[in-house]
Amino acid sequence: MSTSLQTVTDIVAAPGAGQAALLQALLAVQDASPENYVSEEAVNEIAHLLGISRSRVYSTASFYSVISLKPRGRHIVRICINAPCENAGKQAVLAALEQELGVGLGGTTPDGRFTLEGVSCLGACYMSPAIKIDKQLYGDLTAEAAVAVIRRYREEENIGHTA
Ligand code: FES
């Protein structure tokens, strides 16, 4: 059994787990996936373990934008595209990210490191324009600062690969 499916088994086996465990299971499986998504195999296993239909698992996964049914990069770069961030300079930040990563919104870099996504709000309106990489928020960004953040991730990964 894969690590992610063991995670699902653990969630379902937890005291009080039931149908409400579905979203939790989807998020846990996605977190455990190196490609940041919920595979068809995982959907089947979740449906089996929770005793619900595959279509219900799919519809729940499709409803929540935070869950992906397609492989993505190791790091998810989310940029807020709502008005407060728009007014604070989001367009320049987005253009810089697209140029630095070489992909548009919804795209994944060829090396599989980053997926760039637009979201309606990151809950960080007080520091617009904002982005979130995985679980880390970055706010009050300029185009240059956003590019520096991406380069820092690359450098840290490169160091990790050579260590
Ligand atoms: S509007 Fe951009 S973080 Fe809320």
Residues whose N, C-alpha, C, O or C-beta is under 5 A from the ligand:
A	BS01	FES	C80 N82 P84 C85 S120 C121 L122 G123 A124 C125 A130
